[in-house]
């Protein structure tokens, strides 16, 4: 089992920056991927950024490429969000997947970008 706790959401004006942190605990040694997804009401959860724990693989959703950066320090995952747009408003979820394909989610943190 892996537990994920996000922090760092909030309200920011368009064009501003915000950073999110996800702290993983539990059986972190089994985790292969960590990442961020986001969701707005009535829509599916979309990929923001995904990174591999043991390789340099990183992938971003098309809408955030060039503006968002994901990084990791041991069991802590970070998302630096720059040049934020109102359409980035969503609940952001931390994600982890282990070597057996089990998926884990954090409780989510709200990011609101005002125009």
C-alpha positions as CSV (number, residue, x, y, z in Angstrom):
1,X,0.0,0.0,0.0
2,X,1.1,3.5,-0.8
3,X,-0.4,6.7,0.7
4,X,-0.2,10.0,-1.1
5,X,-0.8,13.4,0.5
6,X,-0.9,16.6,-1.7
7,X,-0.4,20.1,-0.5
8,X,0.1,23.5,-2.1
9,X,-3.1,24.3,-4.0
10,X,-4.8,27.6,-3.8
11,X,-6.0,30.7,-5.7
12,X,-3.7,32.5,-8.1
13,X,-4.2,35.1,-10.9
14,X,-3.8,34.2,-14.5
15,X,-0.1,34.4,-15.5
16,X,1.0,33.5,-12.0
17,X,2.8,30.5,-10.6
18,X,1.9,27.8,-8.0
19,X,3.7,24.7,-6.8
20,X,2.2,21.5,-5.6
21,X,3.8,18.8,-3.4
22,X,2.9,15.2,-3.0
23,X,4.4,13.1,-0.2
24,X,4.3,9.4,-0.6
25,X,4.5,6.9,2.3
26,X,4.1,3.2,2.8
27,X,5.6,0.7,0.3
28,X,7.3,3.4,-1.8
29,X,9.9,0.9,-2.9
30,X,7.3,-0.8,-5.1
31,X,6.4,2.3,-6.9
32,X,7.3,2.5,-10.6
33,X,5.5,5.7,-11.7
34,X,4.4,8.9,-10.0
35,X,2.5,11.8,-11.5
36,X,-0.2,14.4,-11.4
37,X,-3.7,14.3,-12.9
38,X,-6.4,16.9,-12.8
39,X,-10.2,16.9,-12.9
40,X,-13.0,19.4,-13.4
41,X,-16.7,18.7,-12.6
42,X,-18.3,16.4,-15.1
43,X,-15.1,15.5,-16.9
44,X,-12.6,12.7,-16.7
45,X,-9.4,12.9,-14.9
46,X,-6.7,14.1,-17.3
47,X,-2.9,13.6,-17.3
48,X,-0.9,16.5,-16.3
49,X,2.6,14.9,-15.8
50,X,3.9,11.4,-15.3
51,X,7.4,10.4,-14.3
52,X,9.2,7.1,-13.8
53,X,10.8,6.5,-10.5
54,X,13.7,4.4,-11.8
55,X,14.4,6.0,-15.2
56,X,14.4,9.5,-16.8
57,X,11.0,9.0,-18.4
58,X,8.7,12.0,-18.1
59,X,5.5,12.8,-20.0
60,X,3.3,15.9,-20.0
61,X,-0.2,16.5,-21.1
62,X,-0.3,18.7,-24.2
63,X,-2.0,21.6,-22.6
64,X,0.7,22.0,-19.9
65,X,3.9,21.4,-22.0
66,X,6.3,24.2,-21.6
67,X,4.5,25.7,-18.6
68,X,4.5,22.9,-16.0
69,X,7.5,21.0,-14.6
70,X,7.4,17.8,-12.6
71,X,10.3,16.7,-10.3
72,X,10.9,14.2,-7.6
73,X,13.1,14.0,-4.6
74,X,12.9,10.5,-3.1
75,X,9.3,10.0,-2.0
76,X,8.3,13.6,-2.6
77,X,6.8,14.7,-6.0
78,X,6.5,18.3,-7.0
79,X,4.7,20.2,-9.7
80,X,5.8,23.7,-10.6
81,X,3.1,25.5,-12.5
82,X,4.0,28.7,-14.4
83,X,2.0,30.9,-16.7
84,X,-1.2,29.6,-15.2
85,X,-4.4,30.0,-17.2
86,X,-8.0,30.0,-16.0
87,X,-8.5,26.7,-17.8
88,X,-5.9,25.2,-15.5
89,X,-8.5,25.5,-12.7
90,X,-9.2,21.9,-11.4
91,X,-8.7,19.6,-8.6
92,X,-5.1,18.2,-8.9
93,X,-4.5,14.6,-7.8
94,X,-1.2,12.9,-7.0
95,X,-0.9,9.4,-8.6
96,X,1.3,6.4,-8.1
97,X,1.5,3.0,-9.7
98,X,3.4,0.1,-8.4
99,X,5.1,-2.8,-10.2
100,X,2.0,-5.0,-10.0
101,X,-0.2,-2.3,-11.6
102,X,-2.0,-1.1,-8.5
103,X,-2.9,2.6,-8.7
104,X,-3.0,5.0,-5.8
105,X,-4.5,8.5,-5.6
106,X,-4.2,11.3,-3.2
107,X,-7.2,13.2,-1.8
108,X,-6.8,16.0,-4.3
109,X,-6.0,19.7,-3.9
110,X,-7.9,22.6,-5.5
111,X,-6.1,25.0,-7.9
112,X,-8.1,28.0,-9.0
113,X,-6.8,30.5,-11.5
114,X,-8.7,33.8,-11.8
115,X,-8.8,35.8,-15.0
